[in-house]
Amino acid sequence: METSMNSENSNGHVLPRPVERLPEYAHARARHTLVERLTDAFGLSEASATAIASAVVDPSEVRKSIGEPTDPDVERIAVPGGTLLGIRTSVWARRTMPDPRNPRTLPSRRHPFAIEPGSGAEDSKFRPVPEPRSLDNSNPQRAELAIDIESRHHLIWACQQATTFVLRENDWRASIESQGVMEAVWLVATTYQHGDGSAPATTLTTVEGSSRDTAVHKLLDIHSADVPYDDNDAWFRAHIRKLNDAFDRGECNKETDVALRCERIPALILVGFLPHTPGSTGFPTAVKSLVALRHVDPPKPWGEGPENESLADEVLDELHRRGLISSTERDYFAGSCTRTEAAAAHLPIDPVLRAARIVHLFTTDDEHVNDAIRVAVTSQSTRKRITAKLMNELATALVLRAVADSPSKVDQVRRYLRHAYSKSVHRAPWNATGRTSEKLVQAALSEVREAIALGTTDEPGPSSLELAVRASYPLVVSGRLNADRGSSGNNQPDRRTPGEILDTMRRSIHGVHQLGRALLDFETNTPLRAVDESGEVKRLSDGYSEQTVSDVYLRSEFPPPGKAKAARPGDTPTDRYDNALAALSRAFEGVDRAFTDLTKVLGDDSQPMVEAKGVEPRLTTNWRDLLARVDEEIVVWARTFRRVYGAKVSATIDSTEEDEVEDSDPYADADDSLNEDIGQPDSKANAAE
């Protein structure tokens, strides 16, 4: 197996592979005979069989190796769902084409939902080339693929993008110009179907990249996108004759030697697929399975991003094959439609609403959806368990196709956003309703108030869950909420995941207000601002500037259960109340630590000394009296909180009434009822005075 060599001197100790004379390009009669054998043995179309015969160096040898059409003697490759049939031989590099949608490029693509094709930079000039599909939908097991492109210009652009990326990230030219290609590339007859009405073009295309084919084309100065349209046999035959003449004359220049090494490459041509019986796996899925198995331990791994991108695409394809989502929804979730096209299909163009739909798809308890996801993932991976972690990663891969930032920024957001969907999102029922942010906040406030009134710490309800899922997008994408950044130079107050923080926020009135404000500010392209317990935007000490949220602020303002909010710098009664509450919380933490430490003091017999010696009654009596008094007061405080902030259960707005609420200030009704409960004048009245 070749190794990628990027440094100038990496080949200094490797002797170049000796060159040898090239065989002549096969005559038309030999190629035509192979075409007939391929169509008889594997049921390939004439165009696909012709592409294979034109690329094979020795058609006669391949024809003989196939054996009888009724029982072809070819290589059998086991994959999940069946067995692929392949022919190992040598092919002409000029008759093969690197994959224009190299899987390594998946995370860096610019999807139409994020940027309208043609409206941005060169990397978004066209839509990304879509996934290969079966050439014949009536026979998805036949070993032929089709790729839909807009035009030949679209293919040229895609090949240029893939080539630039591959040569930057996995350049094998230094190795290949010295040694040639030593490991077989995997090829499939692929037909490029043009949306502009041009005739289809068929050629052998790599299905695993291929960085090697890309390097060979660069060394031979071949334009990859021209391969499907090049049928100039006379020129190619003359080119080989010219190289052989130079070899016979003993010419030893670098250009000739590289050409003699690289014009031929070893290949595995996939020509058939035998699915398990019974089985519904098609040839495109089987090919993906083979590629995924290869890249478990590749010379340069795809990495987590490309792996999840590929798995997510296969999930969408499987859901579509089973009729669980429409073709329009598949394109929408994949980010391959523009926002204009989404609006025409009556799908939300707000990336927040799209994200919520995607997350719900990967967290639903629908057994049909879950079975489709399981089949899609296991067809490309040896994973045995479909975990919540994996579902979050696949959902994140699709959600981020609406983000058009730099690849490094998108990768950072990917690492944070995958932790934004808490266990509750997977366990509790909820739905992506598409309600306005205002109505969703009102419903979530009603749920939280009811939970407070009932004194329950269980699940508040589906609206607060939907609110947390929606708000995760603006908070994480804008960099206001991060995952654990490690211990080096980290000023984060705790190491909770974004999902745990969002779960804490949605369980309090203050938190619901803050989640709602994040959504509303994101919708109006306003910096995400901080709000107080009543939903009013906070101001800094100068009295004019509005306070924005940050990761540290959210962690301090919404601490984990058992901890109070961070100390306040002000001196208002509310500030003094919050600071005293924080001091009491720290005191309880200290008592808990001291109690635990006392129980861990061991005597000579390795037993806790407090169990052997006990504690003087003059201490324990006073402690118990203090704890009893504190306990009584705490019970009263909790009852008061429920009375002040909780809603009467009978007065809770049901879902039907929520839909009839007019769009208005999302916090107007909530704030008024809160002020009435507390017994203070309305904030608008204060403003008037």
C-alpha positions as CSV (number, residue, x, y, z in Angstrom):
1,M,0.0,0.0,0.0
2,E,1.2,3.5,-0.9
3,T,1.8,6.0,1.8
4,S,1.2,9.7,1.4
5,M,4.4,11.5,1.1
6,N,4.3,15.3,1.2
7,S,7.8,16.3,2.2
8,E,10.4,17.1,-0.5
9,N,12.8,14.4,0.6
10,S,10.4,11.7,1.6
11,N,11.3,9.6,-1.4
12,G,15.0,10.2,-1.1
13,H,15.7,6.7,0.2
14,V,13.3,4.8,-2.1
15,L,14.6,3.5,-5.4
16,P,12.2,4.4,-8.3
17,R,10.3,1.5,-9.8
18,P,11.8,0.4,-13.1
19,V,9.7,1.4,-16.2
20,E,8.7,-1.0,-18.9
21,R,7.1,-0.9,-22.3
22,L,3.4,-0.3,-22.5
23,P,1.1,-2.6,-24.4
24,E,-0.8,-1.3,-27.3
25,Y,-4.3,0.1,-27.0
26,A,-6.7,-2.8,-27.7
27,H,-8.3,-3.0,-31.1
28,A,-12.1,-2.4,-31.4
29,R,-12.8,-6.1,-32.1
30,A,-11.3,-7.2,-28.8
31,R,-13.1,-4.5,-26.9
32,H,-16.4,-5.4,-28.6
33,T,-16.0,-9.0,-27.7
34,L,-15.5,-8.1,-24.0
35,V,-18.6,-5.9,-24.2
36,E,-20.7,-8.9,-25.2
37,R,-19.3,-11.0,-22.4
38,L,-19.9,-8.3,-19.8
39,T,-23.5,-7.8,-20.9
40,D,-24.2,-11.6,-21.0
41,A,-22.5,-12.4,-17.6
42,F,-23.6,-9.4,-15.5
43,G,-26.6,-7.8,-17.3
44,L,-24.7,-4.5,-17.8
45,S,-26.0,-2.0,-20.2
46,E,-24.0,-1.5,-23.4
47,A,-22.8,1.9,-22.4
48,S,-21.4,0.6,-19.1
49,A,-19.8,-2.5,-20.7
50,T,-18.3,-0.3,-23.3
51,A,-16.8,2.0,-20.7
52,I,-15.2,-1.0,-19.0
53,A,-13.9,-2.5,-22.2
54,S,-12.4,0.8,-23.3
55,A,-10.6,1.2,-20.0
56,V,-9.2,-2.3,-19.6
57,V,-5.6,-2.7,-20.8
58,D,-6.0,-6.3,-22.0
59,P,-9.7,-7.1,-22.9
60,S,-8.9,-10.6,-24.0
61,E,-7.3,-11.5,-20.7
62,V,-10.3,-10.1,-18.8
63,R,-12.8,-12.0,-21.1
64,K,-11.0,-15.3,-20.4
65,S,-10.8,-14.6,-16.6
66,I,-14.6,-14.1,-16.4
67,G,-15.2,-17.7,-17.6
68,E,-18.7,-18.8,-18.6
69,P,-21.5,-16.1,-18.6
70,T,-23.7,-18.5,-16.7
71,D,-21.1,-19.0,-13.9
72,P,-18.6,-16.1,-14.1
73,D,-15.3,-16.7,-12.2
74,V,-14.8,-13.3,-10.5
75,E,-13.7,-12.0,-7.1
76,R,-16.4,-12.1,-4.5
77,I,-16.4,-9.4,-1.8
78,A,-18.7,-9.8,1.3
79,V,-20.4,-6.6,2.5
80,P,-23.4,-6.1,4.8
81,G,-26.4,-7.0,2.7
82,G,-24.8,-9.3,0.1
83,T,-21.8,-10.0,-2.0
84,L,-20.1,-7.7,-4.6
85,L,-18.6,-9.2,-7.7
86,G,-15.3,-7.7,-9.0
87,I,-12.7,-8.1,-11.7
88,R,-9.1,-7.3,-10.9
89,T,-7.1,-6.1,-13.8
90,S,-5.1,-3.1,-15.1
91,V,-6.8,-0.1,-16.7
92,W,-5.7,2.9,-18.6
93,A,-5.6,6.0,-16.3
94,R,-7.0,8.1,-19.1
95,R,-10.1,6.0,-19.2
96,T,-10.9,6.4,-15.5
97,M,-12.2,9.3,-13.5
98,P,-11.7,10.3,-9.8
99,D,-14.9,10.7,-7.9
100,P,-16.1,14.3,-8.4
101,R,-17.7,14.2,-4.9
102,N,-14.8,12.8,-3.0
103,P,-16.1,11.8,0.5
104,R,-13.2,13.6,2.1
105,T,-14.7,16.9,0.9
106,L,-18.1,16.4,2.5
107,P,-17.7,18.6,5.6
108,S,-16.4,21.6,3.6
109,R,-19.1,21.7,1.0
110,R,-21.3,24.7,0.6
111,H,-24.9,23.5,0.5
112,P,-27.7,25.5,-1.3
113,F,-29.7,25.9,1.9
114,A,-26.8,27.9,3.3
115,I,-25.7,29.8,0.1
116,E,-27.7,30.2,-3.1
117,P,-25.6,28.6,-5.8
118,G,-23.8,31.2,-7.9
119,S,-24.3,33.9,-5.3
120,G,-21.1,33.3,-3.2
121,A,-17.5,32.4,-3.8
122,E,-16.1,29.8,-6.2
123,D,-16.8,27.0,-3.7
124,S,-20.6,27.6,-4.0
125,K,-20.8,28.3,-7.8
126,F,-22.9,25.2,-8.3
127,R,-24.7,22.8,-6.0
128,P,-22.6,19.9,-4.6
129,V,-22.7,16.9,-6.9
130,P,-25.4,14.6,-5.4
131,E,-25.0,11.0,-4.2
132,P,-24.7,8.3,-6.9
133,R,-27.9,6.4,-7.5
134,S,-28.9,3.3,-9.4
135,L,-28.9,3.7,-13.1
136,D,-32.0,1.6,-13.4
137,N,-34.5,2.1,-10.6
138,S,-36.3,-1.1,-11.6
139,N,-33.1,-3.1,-11.0
140,P,-31.2,-1.4,-8.1
141,Q,-28.9,-4.5,-7.7
142,R,-27.4,-4.0,-11.2
143,A,-23.7,-2.8,-10.9
144,E,-24.2,0.6,-12.6
145,L,-24.4,4.0,-11.0
146,A,-25.8,7.3,-12.2
147,I,-25.0,10.9,-11.1
148,D,-27.2,13.8,-11.9
149,I,-25.4,17.0,-12.9
150,E,-26.6,20.3,-14.3
151,S,-24.2,20.4,-17.2
152,R,-20.6,19.6,-18.2
153,H,-19.6,22.9,-16.6
154,H,-21.0,21.6,-13.3
155,L,-18.9,18.5,-13.6
156,I,-15.8,20.5,-14.4
157,W,-16.3,22.7,-11.4
158,A,-16.9,19.7,-9.1
159,C,-13.7,17.9,-10.3
160,Q,-11.7,21.1,-9.8
161,Q,-13.0,21.5,-6.3
162,A,-12.3,17.8,-5.4
163,T,-8.8,17.9,-7.0
164,T,-7.8,21.1,-5.1
165,F,-9.0,19.6,-1.8
166,V,-7.3,16.2,-2.3
167,L,-4.0,17.6,-3.4
168,R,-4.0,19.9,-0.3
169,E,-5.0,17.3,2.2
170,N,-3.8,13.9,0.8
171,D,-1.2,14.5,-2.0
172,W,0.4,11.3,-3.2
173,R,2.2,12.6,-6.2
174,A,5.7,12.3,-4.8
175,S,5.2,8.6,-4.1
176,I,3.3,7.8,-7.3
177,E,5.7,9.5,-9.7
178,S,8.5,7.3,-8.2
179,Q,6.6,4.0,-7.7
180,G,3.4,4.2,-9.7
181,V,0.1,3.2,-8.2
182,M,0.6,-0.1,-6.3
183,E,-2.9,-0.6,-4.8
184,A,-6.0,-1.1,-6.9
185,V,-8.4,1.7,-7.2
186,W,-12.1,0.7,-7.0
187,L,-14.1,1.5,-10.1
188,V,-17.8,1.4,-11.2
189,A,-19.3,2.2,-14.5
190,T,-21.0,5.5,-13.9
191,T,-23.3,7.5,-16.2
192,Y,-23.4,11.3,-15.9
193,Q,-26.9,12.5,-16.7
194,H,-27.1,16.2,-17.7
195,G,-29.9,18.5,-16.6
196,D,-29.3,20.8,-19.7
197,G,-30.4,18.1,-22.1
198,S,-26.9,17.0,-23.2
199,A,-26.4,13.3,-24.0
200,P,-25.5,11.0,-21.0
201,A,-21.8,10.2,-20.7
202,T,-20.5,6.9,-19.2
203,T,-17.1,6.2,-17.8
204,L,-15.4,4.2,-15.0
205,T,-15.4,6.3,-11.8
206,T,-13.6,5.6,-8.6
207,V,-15.9,5.0,-5.6
208,E,-13.4,5.5,-2.8
209,G,-12.0,8.9,-3.6
210,S,-9.6,8.4,-5.1
211,S,-6.6,10.3,-4.1
212,R,-4.4,8.0,-6.2
213,D,-6.3,8.6,-9.4
214,T,-6.3,12.3,-8.7
215,A,-2.6,12.3,-8.3
216,V,-2.1,10.3,-11.5
217,H,-4.2,12.7,-13.5
218,K,-2.3,15.6,-12.2
219,L,1.0,14.0,-13.0
220,L,-0.1,13.1,-16.6
221,D,-1.8,16.6,-17.0
222,I,-5.2,15.0,-17.5
223,H,-8.3,17.1,-16.9
224,S,-10.5,14.6,-15.0
225,A,-13.8,16.1,-16.1
226,D,-12.9,15.5,-19.8
227,V,-12.6,11.7,-19.3
228,P,-16.4,10.9,-19.8
229,Y,-16.4,12.8,-23.1
230,D,-13.1,11.6,-24.6
231,D,-13.3,8.9,-27.2
232,N,-10.3,9.8,-29.4
233,D,-8.9,6.3,-29.8
234,A,-6.5,7.3,-32.6
235,W,-4.8,10.0,-30.5
236,F,-4.5,7.6,-27.5
237,R,-3.0,4.9,-29.6
238,A,-0.5,7.3,-31.1
239,H,0.4,8.6,-27.6
240,I,1.2,5.1,-26.4
241,R,3.3,4.5,-29.5
242,K,5.3,7.7,-28.8
243,L,6.0,6.6,-25.2
244,N,7.2,3.2,-26.4
245,D,9.4,4.7,-29.0
246,A,11.0,6.8,-26.4
247,F,11.5,3.8,-24.2
248,D,13.1,1.8,-27.1
249,R,15.5,4.7,-27.7
250,G,16.5,4.6,-24.1
251,E,15.3,8.1,-23.3
252,C,15.4,8.6,-19.5
253,N,13.9,12.0,-18.9
254,K,11.6,12.3,-15.9
255,E,8.4,13.2,-17.9
256,T,8.6,10.0,-20.0
257,D,9.4,7.8,-16.9
258,V,6.5,9.2,-15.0
259,A,4.2,8.6,-18.0
260,L,5.3,5.0,-18.4
261,R,4.7,4.3,-14.7
262,C,1.3,6.1,-14.5
263,E,-0.5,5.4,-17.7
264,R,-1.6,2.0,-16.3
265,I,-3.0,1.5,-12.9
266,P,-4.2,-1.6,-11.0
267,A,-8.0,-1.7,-10.5
268,L,-10.9,-3.6,-9.0
269,I,-13.9,-3.1,-11.3
270,L,-17.2,-3.8,-9.6
271,V,-19.4,-5.6,-12.1
272,G,-22.2,-7.3,-10.0
273,F,-24.0,-7.6,-6.7
274,L,-25.7,-10.6,-5.2
275,P,-28.0,-9.4,-2.3
276,H,-28.9,-11.7,0.6
277,T,-32.3,-13.4,0.2
278,P,-34.5,-11.9,1.3
279,G,-32.9,-8.5,1.1
280,S,-33.6,-5.0,-0.1
281,T,-30.0,-3.7,-0.2
282,G,-29.2,-2.0,-3.6
283,F,-25.9,-1.8,-5.4
284,P,-25.3,1.9,-4.4
285,T,-25.6,1.0,-0.7
286,A,-23.4,-2.1,-1.1
287,V,-20.7,0.1,-2.7
288,K,-20.9,2.6,0.2
289,S,-20.6,-0.4,2.6
290,L,-17.4,-1.5,0.9
291,V,-15.9,2.0,1.0
292,A,-16.9,2.5,4.6
293,L,-15.2,-0.8,5.5
294,R,-12.0,0.3,3.8
295,H,-11.9,3.6,5.6
296,V,-12.0,2.0,9.0
297,D,-8.2,2.1,9.0
298,P,-7.1,4.0,5.9
299,P,-3.7,5.6,5.1
300,K,-5.4,8.8,6.1
301,P,-8.7,8.4,7.9
302,W,-11.7,10.3,6.8
303,G,-12.2,11.6,10.3
304,E,-15.3,12.0,12.4
305,G,-16.8,14.7,10.2
306,P,-16.9,12.9,6.8
307,E,-17.9,9.7,8.5
308,N,-21.0,11.2,10.0
309,E,-21.8,13.2,6.9
310,S,-21.8,10.0,4.8
311,L,-23.9,8.1,7.4
312,A,-26.4,10.9,7.6
313,D,-26.8,10.9,3.9
314,E,-27.4,7.2,3.9
315,V,-30.0,7.5,6.6
316,L,-31.9,10.0,4.5
317,D,-31.7,7.7,1.5
318,E,-33.0,4.8,3.5
319,L,-35.9,6.8,5.0
320,H,-36.8,7.9,1.4
321,R,-36.6,4.3,0.1
322,R,-39.1,3.3,2.8
323,G,-41.5,6.1,2.0
324,L,-41.0,7.7,5.5
325,I,-39.9,11.0,3.9
326,S,-40.5,12.5,0.5
327,S,-37.8,13.3,-2.0
328,T,-38.4,16.9,-1.3
329,E,-37.9,16.4,2.4
330,R,-34.8,14.3,1.7
331,D,-33.3,17.2,-0.2
332,Y,-34.4,19.7,2.4
333,F,-32.8,17.8,5.3
334,A,-29.7,17.1,3.2
335,G,-29.4,20.9,2.6
336,S,-29.3,20.3,-1.2
337,C,-32.2,22.6,-2.0
338,T,-32.1,26.4,-1.8
339,R,-34.2,28.4,0.6
340,T,-36.3,29.5,-2.3
341,E,-37.0,25.9,-3.3
342,A,-37.8,25.1,0.3
343,A,-40.3,28.0,0.6
344,A,-41.9,26.8,-2.7
345,A,-42.4,23.4,-1.1
346,H,-43.9,25.0,2.0
347,L,-41.0,24.0,4.2
348,P,-39.6,26.5,6.8
349,I,-36.6,28.4,5.6
350,D,-35.6,29.4,9.1
351,P,-32.5,27.3,9.9
352,V,-33.7,27.1,13.5
353,L,-36.9,25.4,12.5
354,R,-35.1,23.2,10.0
355,A,-32.7,22.2,12.8
356,A,-35.6,21.3,15.1
357,R,-37.1,19.0,12.4
358,I,-33.8,17.2,11.9
359,V,-33.3,16.7,15.6
360,H,-36.8,15.4,16.0
361,L,-36.2,12.9,13.1
362,F,-33.2,11.5,14.9
363,T,-34.7,11.4,18.4
364,T,-38.2,10.2,17.6
365,D,-39.6,7.0,19.2
366,D,-41.2,6.0,15.8
367,E,-40.1,2.3,15.4
368,H,-40.2,2.6,11.6
369,V,-37.8,5.6,11.5
370,N,-35.5,3.9,14.1
371,D,-35.4,0.7,12.1
372,A,-34.5,2.6,8.9
373,I,-31.7,4.5,10.8
374,R,-30.4,1.2,12.1
375,V,-30.3,-0.4,8.7
376,A,-28.6,2.6,7.1
377,V,-25.9,2.9,9.8
378,T,-25.1,-0.8,9.9
379,S,-24.9,-1.0,6.1
380,Q,-21.8,1.3,6.3
381,S,-20.5,0.6,9.7
382,T,-19.8,-2.3,12.1
383,R,-21.5,-0.4,14.9
384,K,-23.8,-2.7,16.8
385,R,-25.6,-0.1,19.0
386,I,-27.4,2.9,17.8
387,T,-26.7,5.3,20.7
388,A,-28.1,8.7,21.5
389,K,-24.5,10.1,21.0
390,L,-24.5,8.8,17.4
391,M,-27.9,10.2,16.7
392,N,-26.8,13.6,17.9
393,E,-23.7,13.4,15.7
394,L,-25.8,12.5,12.6
395,A,-28.4,15.2,13.3
396,T,-25.6,17.8,13.8
397,A,-24.0,16.8,10.5
398,L,-27.3,17.7,8.7
399,V,-28.1,20.8,10.8
400,L,-24.7,22.4,10.0
401,R,-25.4,22.3,6.3
402,A,-27.2,25.5,6.8
403,V,-24.1,27.2,8.1
404,A,-21.7,28.9,5.6
405,D,-18.8,29.8,7.9
406,S,-15.2,28.7,7.3
407,P,-14.5,24.9,7.6
408,S,-12.6,25.4,10.8
409,K,-15.4,27.4,12.4
410,V,-18.0,24.8,11.2
411,D,-15.9,22.0,12.7
412,Q,-15.8,23.8,16.1
413,V,-19.5,24.3,16.0
414,R,-19.9,20.7,15.1
415,R,-18.0,19.6,18.2
416,Y,-20.2,21.8,20.5
417,L,-23.6,21.3,18.9
418,R,-23.5,17.5,19.1
419,H,-23.6,17.9,22.9
420,A,-26.5,20.3,22.8
421,Y,-29.3,17.7,22.7
422,S,-29.8,16.4,26.3
423,K,-31.0,13.0,27.4
424,S,-34.5,14.5,27.8
425,V,-34.6,15.2,24.0
426,H,-34.3,11.5,23.4
427,R,-36.4,10.2,26.3
428,A,-39.4,12.6,26.6
429,P,-42.0,13.1,23.9
430,W,-41.9,16.4,22.0
431,N,-42.5,17.6,18.4
432,A,-41.1,20.2,16.0
433,T,-44.4,22.1,15.8
434,G,-43.2,25.1,13.8
435,R,-45.0,27.5,16.1
436,T,-43.7,31.0,16.2
437,S,-41.2,31.7,18.9
438,E,-43.7,33.9,20.8
439,K,-46.3,31.1,21.0
440,L,-43.7,28.6,21.9
441,V,-42.4,30.7,24.8
442,Q,-45.9,31.2,26.1
443,A,-46.6,27.5,26.1
444,A,-43.2,26.7,27.8
445,L,-43.9,29.3,30.5
446,S,-47.3,27.7,31.2
447,E,-45.7,24.3,31.5
448,V,-43.0,25.5,33.9
449,R,-45.5,27.4,36.1
450,E,-47.6,24.3,36.3
451,A,-44.6,22.2,37.2
452,I,-43.7,24.7,39.9
453,A,-47.3,24.7,41.3
454,L,-47.3,20.9,41.5
455,G,-43.9,20.9,43.2
456,T,-42.5,18.4,40.7
457,T,-39.0,18.2,39.4
458,D,-39.9,15.9,36.6
459,E,-40.4,16.7,33.0
460,P,-42.1,20.2,32.5
461,G,-43.5,19.3,29.1
462,P,-42.9,19.1,25.3
463,S,-43.0,22.8,24.7
464,S,-40.0,23.6,26.9
465,L,-38.1,20.7,25.2
466,E,-38.9,22.1,21.8
467,L,-37.8,25.5,23.0
468,A,-34.5,24.2,24.3
469,V,-33.8,22.3,21.0
470,R,-34.6,25.4,18.9
471,A,-32.5,27.8,21.1
472,S,-29.5,25.5,20.9
473,Y,-28.9,26.5,17.3
474,P,-28.5,30.3,17.8
475,L,-26.7,29.9,21.1
476,V,-24.1,27.4,19.8
477,V,-23.7,28.6,16.3
478,S,-23.2,32.2,17.5
479,G,-20.6,31.0,20.0
480,R,-22.6,32.0,23.1
481,L,-22.7,28.4,24.4
482,N,-19.8,26.0,24.2
483,A,-18.9,22.5,25.2
484,D,-16.2,21.7,27.7
485,R,-13.1,23.6,26.5
486,G,-10.7,21.6,28.7
487,S,-8.7,22.7,31.7
488,S,-5.9,24.8,30.1
489,G,-6.8,28.5,30.4
490,N,-10.5,27.6,30.9
491,N,-12.6,30.1,32.8
492,Q,-15.8,28.0,32.5
493,P,-17.5,27.7,35.9
494,D,-18.3,24.1,35.3
495,R,-18.0,21.3,32.7
496,R,-21.6,20.6,31.9
497,T,-22.5,19.9,28.3
498,P,-24.5,22.5,26.4
499,G,-27.5,20.1,26.6
500,E,-27.3,20.0,30.3
501,I,-27.3,23.8,30.5
502,L,-30.2,24.1,28.1
503,D,-32.1,21.4,30.2
504,T,-31.5,23.5,33.3
505,M,-32.7,26.7,31.6
506,R,-36.0,25.3,30.3
507,R,-37.0,24.2,33.8
508,S,-37.2,27.8,35.2
509,I,-39.2,30.9,34.3
510,H,-36.0,32.9,34.0
511,G,-34.5,30.2,31.8
512,V,-37.5,30.1,29.4
513,H,-37.4,33.9,29.1
514,Q,-33.7,33.7,28.2
515,L,-34.2,30.9,25.7
516,G,-37.0,32.9,24.1
517,R,-34.9,36.0,23.9
518,A,-32.1,34.1,22.2
519,L,-34.5,32.9,19.5
520,L,-36.0,36.4,19.0
521,D,-32.7,38.1,18.8
522,F,-31.3,35.6,16.4
523,E,-34.4,36.0,14.1
524,T,-33.7,39.8,13.9
525,N,-29.9,39.4,13.6
526,T,-29.4,41.1,17.0
527,P,-26.6,40.1,19.4
528,L,-28.1,37.7,21.9
529,R,-29.0,39.7,24.9
530,A,-29.3,38.7,28.6
531,V,-32.7,39.1,30.4
532,D,-33.8,39.2,34.0
533,E,-36.3,36.9,35.7
534,S,-39.2,38.9,34.2
535,G,-37.8,38.8,30.7
536,E,-36.6,42.4,30.5
537,V,-33.3,43.0,28.8
538,K,-30.5,43.6,31.3
539,R,-28.3,46.7,31.1
540,L,-24.7,47.1,32.1
541,S,-23.6,49.3,35.0
542,D,-23.5,52.4,32.7
543,G,-27.3,52.1,32.5
544,Y,-27.3,52.3,28.7
545,S,-25.5,49.4,27.1
546,E,-27.4,46.1,26.9
547,Q,-25.8,43.0,28.3
548,T,-25.2,40.1,26.0
549,V,-24.9,36.5,26.9
550,S,-21.8,34.4,26.9
551,D,-20.9,30.8,27.8
552,V,-19.6,31.9,31.3
553,Y,-22.7,34.0,31.9
554,L,-25.1,31.2,31.1
555,R,-23.3,28.7,33.2
556,S,-23.2,31.2,36.1
557,E,-26.8,32.3,35.8
558,F,-28.2,28.8,35.4
559,P,-26.2,26.6,37.7
560,P,-26.7,22.9,38.2
561,P,-29.3,21.7,40.8
562,G,-28.2,22.5,44.4
563,K,-26.1,25.5,43.4
564,A,-27.2,29.1,43.6
565,K,-26.5,31.8,40.9
566,A,-23.2,33.6,40.8
567,A,-22.7,36.6,43.1
568,R,-24.2,39.9,41.8
569,P,-22.0,43.1,41.6
570,G,-24.8,45.5,42.3
571,D,-26.4,46.6,45.6
572,T,-30.1,46.5,44.9
573,P,-32.4,44.5,47.2
574,T,-32.5,41.8,44.5
575,D,-28.8,41.7,44.2
576,R,-28.4,41.4,48.0
577,Y,-31.1,38.7,48.1
578,D,-29.3,36.7,45.3
579,N,-25.9,37.1,47.0
580,A,-27.2,36.0,50.4
581,L,-28.9,33.0,48.7
582,A,-25.6,32.1,47.0
583,A,-23.8,32.4,50.4
584,L,-26.3,30.0,52.0
585,S,-25.9,27.6,49.1
586,R,-22.1,27.6,49.5
587,A,-22.6,27.0,53.3
588,F,-24.7,24.0,52.6
589,E,-22.0,22.7,50.2
590,G,-19.5,23.2,52.9
591,V,-21.6,21.3,55.5
592,D,-21.9,18.5,53.0
593,R,-18.2,18.3,52.4
594,A,-17.4,18.6,56.2
595,F,-19.9,15.8,57.0
596,T,-18.4,13.6,54.3
597,D,-14.8,14.3,55.4
598,L,-15.7,13.4,59.0
599,T,-17.1,10.0,58.0
600,K,-13.9,9.3,56.1
601,V,-11.6,9.7,59.1
602,L,-10.5,6.1,59.9
603,G,-9.0,4.7,63.1
604,D,-6.3,2.1,63.6
605,D,-8.8,-0.6,62.8
606,S,-9.6,1.0,59.4
607,Q,-13.2,1.8,60.6
608,P,-14.7,5.3,60.6
609,M,-13.8,6.9,64.0
610,V,-17.1,8.8,64.2
611,E,-18.9,5.4,64.3
612,A,-16.7,4.2,67.0
613,K,-16.4,7.4,69.2
614,G,-19.7,9.2,68.3
615,V,-20.2,12.9,68.8
616,E,-20.9,14.8,72.0
617,P,-24.7,15.5,72.6
618,R,-24.0,19.1,73.3
619,L,-22.9,19.4,69.7
620,T,-25.4,17.2,68.1
621,T,-28.4,18.7,69.9
622,N,-27.6,22.2,68.7
623,W,-26.9,20.9,65.2
624,R,-30.3,19.1,65.1
625,D,-32.1,22.2,66.4
626,L,-30.5,24.3,63.8
627,L,-31.2,21.9,61.0
628,A,-34.8,21.5,62.1
629,R,-35.3,25.3,62.2
630,V,-33.7,25.6,58.7
631,D,-35.7,22.7,57.4
632,E,-39.0,24.3,58.5
633,E,-38.1,27.6,56.9
634,I,-37.0,25.9,53.7
635,V,-40.3,24.1,53.4
636,V,-42.1,27.5,53.7
637,W,-39.8,29.1,51.2
638,A,-40.5,26.4,48.6
639,R,-44.3,26.7,49.3
640,T,-44.1,30.4,48.8
641,F,-42.1,30.1,45.6
642,R,-44.7,27.7,44.1
643,R,-47.5,30.1,45.2
644,V,-45.8,33.1,43.6
645,Y,-44.4,31.6,40.4
646,G,-46.6,28.6,39.9
647,A,-49.7,28.6,37.7
648,K,-53.1,27.2,38.8
649,V,-53.3,23.8,37.1
650,S,-56.9,24.5,36.0
651,A,-55.9,27.7,34.4
652,T,-53.2,26.3,32.3
653,I,-53.6,27.2,28.6
654,D,-54.2,24.1,26.6
655,S,-52.7,23.5,23.2
656,T,-55.9,24.5,21.4
657,E,-56.1,27.9,23.1
658,E,-52.3,28.5,22.5
659,D,-52.8,28.4,18.8
660,E,-55.4,31.2,19.1
661,V,-53.1,33.6,20.9
662,E,-52.3,36.6,18.7
663,D,-48.6,37.3,17.8
664,S,-47.5,40.0,20.2
665,D,-44.9,40.8,22.8
666,P,-43.9,37.2,23.9
667,Y,-43.5,38.3,27.5
668,A,-46.4,40.8,27.9
669,D,-49.0,38.4,29.4
670,A,-46.3,36.4,31.3
671,D,-44.9,39.5,32.9
672,D,-48.3,41.0,33.8
673,S,-49.4,37.8,35.6
674,L,-46.1,37.5,37.3
675,N,-46.4,41.1,38.7
676,E,-49.9,40.4,39.8
677,D,-48.8,37.2,41.7
678,I,-46.1,39.1,43.4
679,G,-48.4,41.9,44.3
680,Q,-46.3,44.7,42.6
681,P,-47.6,47.3,40.2
682,D,-47.3,46.6,36.5
683,S,-44.0,47.5,34.9
684,K,-45.7,49.6,32.3
685,A,-47.5,51.6,35.0
686,N,-44.1,52.2,36.7
687,A,-42.7,53.4,33.4
688,A,-45.7,55.8,33.1
689,E,-45.1,57.2,36.6
